[in-house]
Amino acid sequence: MTADTSARYREFKMPDVGEGLTEAEILKWYVQPGDTVVDGQVVCEVETAKAAVELPIPYDGVVHALRFDEGTTVDVGASIITVDVAPGSDDGAAAAPAAAPAEPATGAEDAEPKGRQPVLVGYGVSESSTKRRPRRGAVAVPGQGAAVPAGAAIQAEMNGHAAPAPAPAAEALTRPLAKPPVRKLAKDLGVDLATITPTGPDGIITREDVHAATAATAVPEAPEAPAPVSAPAAAPAATPAVVAGGRETRIPVKGVRKATAAAMVGSAFTAPHVTEFVTVDVTRTMKLVEELKSDKDMAGVRVNPLLLIAKALLVAVKRHPEVNATWDEAAQEIVVKHYVNLGIAAATPRGLLVPNIKDAHDQTLPQLARSLGELVSTAREGKTTPAAMQGGTVTITNVGVFGVDTGTPILNPGESAILAVGAIKLQPWVHKGKVRPRQVTTLALSFDHRLVDGELGSKVLADVAAVLEQPKRLITWA
């Protein structure tokens, strides 16, 4: 690319949107080639291991090319969109960027492959043997007069080798284009790539193409099976993601669900969990909830039992500040926090999210109600930012909304305690010496036994229960 075209076409690279995350999946493009964009305009939505994030473009101009399709996982630092910042200035040079690599040439092709380096927000990474490049038919090989098929060049680059010598025309035409993971999937499923019609950009075979080919061969064989429980002896070792009429469905683990799984496993096998339970009469709390709904000071905010449960936990933490701590393994220290970032576990279509309310201990009841409402609505819309899920100290998970009595929750990594709230139900209860129907729930508190011993954990749980049983303690204990 010449200096003029380099100045005209700007490459927008995948930024580090989640503090050290190395990749993100493109969920949706909001622009297409030919669209005019302005500085700050959102051009796509991506999902990291923590949240879905909208990316604004930092240039004015016209979209020249989208480097990746929706659903593609892209490395941080890889170019994802090209913008013509000087449209109409030189039509003769317009074809140059289309055949150029996604990133300006740096001589990396002639150098030894280097390992991945840490990146800063908005900046790329150093040359890497795992760099993704778009396939544009053929690429030139340094020192050779012919071109090599792009698929072969990219495959060689990803394997850390020099590009192969040019293949005969017939071989170049018949060799199917597919990324290494897709080739491995096809091999595992016993699918010949040469028999697949590609649907990806530039004739690239995708994972969906492989699964579709497997499904096409699997469906006609289903009626011939002698019994549902029997399987052909030559069945492939792996099962496709979705097979029509199949007995299994495989769902790729990625994004938020993958990060949650890793975090929960790490927490469960790092922090020694202890869980305690208490069943409590919350009839007075439920009456207070109804009274607050008509209070003019609570107008415009949602009042529900979770609001008073959150306030009860904040009161208990204030009375026992040692519970609000974290374990510093490197320094071998217990770090007591003098602030409470209250996490609220939220089930969303993308998986479990635990955003937190910053400095919840300083908020009044109306402020806390407003913060809870915003947190929940943002999570349901899939707009929770990575920053909103960082720095939590204690968490509440409301399993009662699913009709569950209680559970044994796993700690959010780095936190000391998590309170599970069960369903609130009318139950027979001894009240003032008589058995009467009362609103009852069961609370469960899991805590890190390195930080919280049994006495401290019991006092915290008992205080939460006491406040919910007699909500006037919100005044006398606050």
C-alpha positions in Angstrom: 0.0 0.0 0.0 1.4 3.4 -0.9 1.8 6.3 1.5 -1.3 8.0 0.0 -3.6 5.0 0.3 -2.2 4.3 3.8 -3.3 7.8 4.8 -6.6 7.4 3.1 -7.7 4.0 4.5 -7.7 3.6 8.3 -7.8 0.3 10.0 -9.8 0.1 13.3 -8.5 -2.7 15.5 -10.2 -4.7 18.1 -9.5 -2.8 21.4 -8.9 -4.4 24.8 -12.4 -3.7 26.1 -12.1 -5.8 29.2 -8.8 -5.1 31.0 -6.5 -7.8 29.7 -9.0 -10.0 27.7 -7.4 -11.4 24.6 -10.4 -11.8 22.3 -14.0 -10.9 21.7 -16.8 -12.2 19.5 -18.5 -9.9 17.0 -22.2 -10.1 17.8 -23.7 -7.6 15.4 -22.5 -5.1 12.8 -24.5 -1.8 12.7 -22.8 -0.6 9.5 -22.1 -2.1 6.1 -19.5 -1.2 3.3 -20.5 2.1 1.7 -22.1 3.5 4.9 -21.0 6.9 6.1 -19.7 7.0 9.7 -18.6 9.8 12.1 -16.2 9.9 15.0 -17.9 8.3 18.0 -20.5 6.4 16.1 -21.2 2.8 17.3 -20.3 0.4 14.5 -20.6 -3.0 16.2 -21.4 -4.9 19.3 -18.9 -7.4 20.7 -19.0 -9.9 23.5 -16.0 -10.5 25.7 -15.7 -13.1 28.5 -17.3 -10.5 30.8 -20.0 -8.6 28.9 -21.4 -7.3 25.7 -19.8 -4.0 24.6 -20.6 -1.5 21.8 -17.6 -0.2 19.9 -17.5 3.4 18.6 -15.4 4.2 15.5 -12.7 6.9 16.0 -12.8 8.2 12.4 -15.0 10.1 10.0 -15.4 8.6 6.6 -17.0 5.8 4.6 -16.9 2.1 5.5 -14.6 0.3 3.0 -14.6 -3.2 4.3 -15.7 -5.4 7.3 -12.9 -7.8 8.1 -14.9 -10.4 10.0 -18.5 -11.8 9.9 -20.9 -11.7 12.8 -20.2 -14.6 15.2 -16.5 -14.6 14.6 -14.1 -14.5 17.6 -11.4 -12.0 16.9 -8.0 -11.4 18.7 -7.5 -8.1 20.4 -5.4 -6.0 18.1 -6.7 -7.5 14.9 -8.2 -5.1 12.3 -12.0 -5.5 12.1 -13.1 -2.6 9.9 -11.5 -0.4 7.2 -12.7 3.2 6.8 -12.0 5.4 3.8 -11.3 8.7 5.6 -11.0 10.6 2.3 -13.7 9.2 0.0 -13.5 10.3 -3.6 -10.0 11.6 -3.4 -8.4 8.9 -5.6 -10.6 6.3 -7.2 -7.7 4.7 -8.9 -6.2 3.6 -5.6 -9.4 2.1 -4.2 -8.6 -1.4 -5.1 -5.2 -1.5 -3.2 -6.6 -1.9 0.3 -8.9 -4.7 -0.7 -6.1 -7.0 -1.6 -3.8 -5.8 1.2 -3.4 -7.6 4.5 -5.6 -6.4 7.4 -2.6 -4.7 8.9 0.2 -2.6 7.4 3.2 -4.6 6.4 5.9 -4.6 9.0 8.4 -7.2 7.6 7.0 -9.8 10.0 6.7 -12.3 7.2 10.5 -12.4 6.9 11.2 -12.5 10.6 10.9 -15.3 13.1 7.5 -15.6 14.7 7.1 -13.8 18.0 5.0 -14.5 21.0 1.9 -12.5 21.9 2.6 -9.4 23.9 0.4 -7.5 26.3 -1.7 -4.7 24.7 -3.1 -1.4 25.7 -6.6 -0.2 24.9 -6.9 0.7 21.2 -3.4 -0.5 20.3 -2.4 -3.7 18.4 -0.1 -6.5 19.3 3.3 -7.5 18.0 3.7 -9.9 15.2 2.4 -13.3 16.1 2.3 -16.7 14.5 -1.4 -16.9 15.3 -2.3 -13.7 13.6 -5.6 -13.9 11.6 -5.5 -12.4 8.1 -8.4 -12.2 5.5 -8.2 -14.5 2.5 -8.3 -12.6 -0.7 -7.6 -15.3 -3.3 -3.8 -15.4 -3.4 -0.9 -13.7 -1.7 2.6 -13.0 -3.0 5.5 -15.0 -1.5 8.6 -12.9 -0.8 11.5 -13.9 -3.1 9.2 -15.9 -5.5 7.6 -14.7 -8.7 4.3 -16.5 -8.3 1.4 -16.3 -5.9 0.4 -18.9 -3.3 -3.2 -19.6 -2.5 -4.2 -17.5 0.6 -5.5 -20.5 2.5 -2.1 -22.2 2.3 -0.2 -19.1 3.2 -2.3 -18.4 6.3 -2.2 -22.1 7.3 1.6 -22.0 7.1 1.8 -18.7 9.0 -0.4 -20.1 11.8 1.8 -23.1 12.1 4.9 -20.9 12.4 6.4 -21.9 9.0 7.3 -20.0 5.9 4.7 -19.9 3.1 4.9 -23.0 0.8 6.0 -22.8 -2.8 3.3 -22.1 -5.4 1.1 -25.1 -6.1 -0.1 -26.1 -9.6 -3.2 -24.3 -10.7 -5.4 -27.5 -10.5 -4.3 -28.1 -6.9 -4.9 -24.5 -5.9 -8.4 -24.7 -7.2 -9.3 -27.9 -5.6 -7.8 -27.3 -2.1 -10.7 -26.2 0.1 -10.2 -23.1 2.3 -10.8 -23.6 6.1 -9.3 -22.5 9.3 -7.3 -25.1 11.4 -10.1 -25.5 14.0 -12.6 -26.2 11.2 -10.2 -28.7 9.6 -9.9 -30.5 12.9 -13.6 -30.6 13.4 -14.1 -32.0 9.9 -11.4 -34.7 10.6 -13.1 -35.6 13.9 -16.5 -36.0 12.2 -15.1 -37.8 9.3 -16.2 -35.2 6.8 -14.3 -34.6 3.5 -13.9 -30.8 3.1 -13.7 -31.2 -0.7 -17.4 -32.3 -0.6 -18.6 -29.2 1.2 -20.0 -26.1 -0.4 -18.5 -23.1 1.5 -20.7 -20.3 2.7 -18.0 -18.2 4.4 -16.5 -15.1 2.9 -14.1 -15.6 0.0 -15.1 -19.3 -0.2 -14.0 -20.2 3.3 -15.6 -23.3 4.9 -17.1 -22.5 8.3 -18.0 -24.7 11.3 -21.7 -24.4 10.4 -20.9 -25.8 6.9 -19.2 -28.9 8.5 -22.2 -29.4 10.8 -24.7 -29.0 8.0 -22.8 -31.6 5.9 -22.8 -34.0 8.8 -26.5 -33.4 9.5 -27.3 -34.0 5.8 -25.7 -37.4 5.9 -27.2 -38.2 9.3 -30.8 -37.5 8.6 -31.4 -40.1 5.9 -29.8 -42.8 8.0 -32.0 -42.3 11.0 -35.0 -44.4 9.7 -32.7 -47.3 8.9 -31.5 -47.7 12.5 -32.9 -50.9 14.0 -33.5 -49.3 17.4 -33.1 -45.8 18.9 -30.6 -47.1 21.5 -28.3 -48.7 19.0 -25.5 -46.8 17.1 -23.6 -47.7 14.0 -20.2 -49.1 14.7 -18.5 -46.6 12.4 -20.1 -43.5 14.1 -17.7 -40.5 14.4 -16.0 -39.9 17.7 -17.4 -36.4 18.1 -21.0 -35.1 17.8 -22.0 -32.1 15.8 -23.3 -29.0 17.5 -26.9 -29.4 16.2 -28.2 -32.5 14.4 -31.7 -32.8 13.1 -33.5 -35.6 14.8 -30.4 -36.3 17.0 -30.4 -37.3 20.6 -27.9 -34.7 21.7 -27.2 -31.0 21.2 -23.8 -29.6 21.8 -23.5 -25.9 22.7 -20.1 -24.2 22.4 -18.8 -22.8 25.7 -17.7 -19.2 25.1 -18.1 -15.7 26.2 -19.8 -15.0 29.5 -20.6 -18.6 30.2 -17.1 -19.7 29.6 -15.7 -17.0 32.0 -18.3 -17.9 34.6 -17.5 -21.5 34.5 -13.8 -20.8 34.9 -14.4 -18.4 37.8 -16.7 -20.8 39.6 -14.3 -23.7 39.4 -11.4 -21.5 40.5 -13.5 -20.2 43.5 -14.8 -23.6 44.5 -11.3 -25.1 44.6 -9.5 -22.1 46.0 -11.6 -20.7 48.8 -12.8 -23.2 51.5 -16.6 -22.7 51.5 -18.8 -22.9 54.5 -22.6 -22.5 54.2 -25.0 -21.8 57.0 -28.8 -21.6 56.9 -31.6 -19.9 58.8 -35.3 -19.9 58.3 -37.0 -16.6 59.3 -40.5 -15.1 59.6 -40.4 -12.1 57.2 -44.1 -11.1 57.6 -43.3 -7.6 59.0 -40.8 -7.0 56.1 -43.4 -7.9 53.5 -45.9 -5.5 55.2 -43.2 -2.8 55.1 -42.6 -3.4 51.4 -46.3 -2.7 50.7 -46.2 0.5 52.9 -43.1 1.8 51.1 -44.8 1.3 47.7 -47.2 4.1 48.6 -44.6 6.3 50.2 -44.0 9.6 48.3 -40.3 9.4 49.0 -40.1 6.1 47.1 -42.1 7.4 44.1 -40.6 6.4 40.7 -38.5 3.5 42.1 -39.3 -0.2 42.4 -39.8 -1.5 45.9 -39.6 -5.2 46.5 -38.3 -7.6 49.1 -34.8 -7.7 47.6 -34.4 -4.0 48.4 -34.9 -4.6 52.2 -32.8 -7.8 52.1 -30.0 -5.8 50.5 -30.4 -3.1 53.2 -30.4 -5.8 55.9 -27.1 -7.3 54.6 -25.5 -3.8 54.5 -26.5 -3.3 58.1 -25.1 -6.7 59.1 -21.8 -5.8 57.3 -21.6 -2.5 59.1 -22.0 -4.3 62.5 -19.4 -6.9 61.5 -16.9 -5.1 59.1 -14.4 -8.0 59.3 -16.7 -10.0 57.0 -16.1 -7.5 54.2 -12.6 -8.6 53.2 -10.6 -10.4 50.6 -7.6 -12.8 50.7 -4.3 -11.6 49.2 -2.5 -14.8 48.4 0.7 -13.1 47.2 1.1 -10.9 50.2 -0.4 -13.5 52.6 -2.7 -10.8 54.0 -6.3 -10.3 54.8 -7.5 -7.0 53.2 -10.6 -5.6 55.0 -12.6 -3.3 52.8 -14.1 -0.1 54.3 -16.7 0.1 51.5 -19.3 -2.3 50.2 -19.7 -2.9 46.5 -22.8 -5.0 46.7 -23.1 -7.6 43.9 -26.4 -8.8 42.6 -26.4 -12.1 40.7 -28.5 -11.8 37.6 -29.6 -14.5 35.2 -29.4 -13.2 31.6 -29.7 -14.8 28.1 -25.9 -14.6 27.9 -25.4 -16.4 31.2 -24.9 -15.4 34.9 -23.7 -11.9 35.5 -22.8 -10.4 38.8 -22.7 -6.6 38.5 -22.3 -4.6 41.7 -23.5 -1.4 43.2 -20.5 0.8 44.0 -20.4 2.2 47.6 -23.8 0.7 48.4 -23.1 1.3 52.1 -23.4 5.1 51.5 -26.8 5.0 49.7 -30.2 5.9 51.2 -33.1 3.5 50.7 -34.4 5.4 47.6 -30.9 5.6 46.1 -30.4 1.9 46.7 -33.8 1.1 45.1 -32.8 3.2 42.1 -29.4 1.5 41.8 -31.0 -2.0 42.0 -33.5 -1.1 39.3 -30.8 0.2 36.9 -28.5 -2.7 37.6 -31.2 -5.3 36.8 -32.6 -3.6 33.7 -29.1 -3.1 32.3 -28.2 -6.7 32.9 -31.4 -8.0 31.2 -30.6 -5.8 28.2 -27.1 -7.3 27.9 -25.5 -3.8 28.4 -23.6 -4.5 31.6 -20.1 -3.2 31.3 -16.9 -5.0 32.5 -16.3 -2.2 35.0 -19.7 -2.8 36.6 -18.7 -6.4 37.4 -15.4 -5.6 38.9 -14.5 -4.8 42.5 -17.4 -6.5 44.3 -17.1 -7.3 48.0 -20.2 -9.3 49.0 -23.1 -10.6 46.8 -26.8 -11.5 47.0 -28.3 -14.2 44.8 -32.1 -14.4 44.8 -32.9 -18.0 44.0 -36.4 -17.5 45.4 -37.6 -16.0 42.2 -37.4 -19.5 40.7 -39.5 -21.0 43.5 -36.4 -22.5 45.2 -36.3 -22.7 49.0 -32.6 -22.1 49.2 -29.1 -23.2 47.9 -25.4 -23.4 48.7 -24.1 -20.5 46.6 -20.4 -20.4 45.4 -18.5 -17.3 46.2 -17.9 -14.7 43.5 -14.0 -14.8 43.0 -12.3 -12.4 45.4 -15.3 -11.9 47.6 -15.7 -13.1 51.2 -19.5 -13.9 51.4 -22.6 -14.5 49.3 -26.2 -14.5 50.6 -28.8 -16.8 48.9 -32.4 -15.8 49.4 -35.1 -18.5 49.0 -38.7 -18.2 48.0 -41.0 -16.3 50.5 -44.0 -18.5 51.2 -47.0 -18.7 53.5 -46.1 -21.4 56.0 -47.5 -22.5 59.4 -45.4 -20.7 62.0 -45.5 -20.4 65.8 -46.3 -16.7 66.4 -47.1 -15.4 69.9 -47.6 -18.9 71.1 -50.0 -19.9 68.4 -49.6 -21.6 65.0 -50.5 -19.1 62.3 -49.8 -18.7 58.6 -46.8 -16.4 58.2 -44.5 -15.3 55.4 -41.4 -17.4 55.8 -38.1 -17.7 53.9 -34.8 -19.5 54.2 -31.5 -17.7 54.0 -28.1 -19.3 53.2 -24.8 -17.6 53.7 -21.6 -19.0 52.1 -18.3 -17.6 53.2 -14.6 -18.0 52.8 -13.4 -19.9 55.9 -9.9 -18.4 55.5 -11.4 -15.0 56.2 -14.6 -15.7 58.2 -14.7 -18.2 61.0 -17.9 -19.9 62.1 -18.7 -17.3 64.8 -18.4 -14.3 62.6 -20.4 -16.0 59.7 -23.1 -17.0 62.2 -23.4 -13.4 63.6 -23.7 -11.9 60.1 -26.4 -14.4 59.0 -28.3 -14.0 62.3 -28.2 -10.2 62.0 -29.7 -10.3 58.5 -32.4 -12.6 59.7 -33.1 -10.3 62.7 -33.5 -7.2 60.6 -35.9 -9.1 58.2 -37.9 -10.4 61.2 -38.0 -6.9 62.8 -37.4 -4.3 60.1 -37.4 -1.5 62.7 -33.8 -2.6 63.4 -33.0 -0.8 60.1 -33.4 2.3 62.3 -32.0 1.2 65.6 -29.0 -0.6 64.2 -28.1 1.7 61.4 
